[in-house]
Amino acid sequence: MAELRFEIKKSLGCISDEKGGWAKELNLVSWNGNEPKYDLRSWDDSHEKMGKGITLAPEELKRLRELLNSIEI
């Protein structure tokens, strides 16, 4: 299996703290040297291990924001 390379270009915020020092974060991440995308996933405190997450292009994030703003919570 090919090695997965990533670089967190910018930390945008923590959504929640989880047990064991993990945190669900929104970051701008470059995967395998590609253009950075918005990334929402759980990370350990050293940002060496990660959980499953979702990666969004800028247009997808804008659409998600529109959808979230339309929801009454």
C-alpha positions in Angstrom: 0.0 0.0 0.0 1.3 3.5 -0.9 2.4 5.8 1.9 -0.1 8.5 2.8 1.5 11.9 3.2 -0.2 14.9 4.7 0.6 18.4 5.8 -1.7 20.5 7.9 -1.4 23.9 6.3 -3.7 25.7 8.6 -5.7 24.8 11.7 -9.2 26.4 11.5 -10.6 25.2 14.8 -11.6 22.4 17.2 -15.2 21.2 17.1 -15.0 18.8 20.1 -12.5 17.2 22.4 -12.7 13.4 22.6 -11.4 10.8 25.0 -7.8 9.9 25.0 -6.5 13.3 23.9 -8.1 13.2 20.5 -10.0 16.2 19.0 -12.4 16.6 16.1 -10.9 19.5 14.0 -11.4 21.5 10.9 -8.1 22.0 9.1 -6.7 22.9 5.7 -4.7 19.8 4.7 -2.5 18.9 1.7 -2.8 15.2 1.0 0.1 13.6 -1.0 1.4 17.0 -2.1 -1.8 18.0 -3.7 -3.6 21.4 -3.3 -4.9 21.8 0.3 -8.5 21.0 1.0 -10.8 21.5 4.0 -10.7 18.5 6.2 -12.9 17.5 9.1 -11.7 14.5 11.2 -10.4 13.3 14.6 -6.7 13.7 15.3 -4.5 12.6 18.2 -2.8 15.3 20.2 0.4 15.0 18.2 -1.4 15.0 14.8 0.4 11.8 13.8 -2.7 9.5 13.9 -6.1 10.3 12.5 -9.6 8.9 12.4 -12.0 8.7 9.4 -13.0 12.1 8.1 -14.3 14.1 5.2 -12.3 16.3 2.8 -14.0 19.1 1.0 -13.1 21.4 -1.9 -13.8 25.1 -1.3 -17.0 25.0 -3.3 -18.2 21.9 -1.4 -17.6 23.7 1.9 -19.5 26.7 0.8 -22.5 24.5 -0.2 -22.3 22.7 3.2 -22.3 26.1 5.0 -25.4 27.1 3.0 -27.1 23.8 3.9 -26.2 24.2 7.6 -27.4 27.8 7.7 -30.8 26.6 6.3 -31.3 24.1 9.1 -33.2 25.2 12.2 -31.4 23.8 15.2 
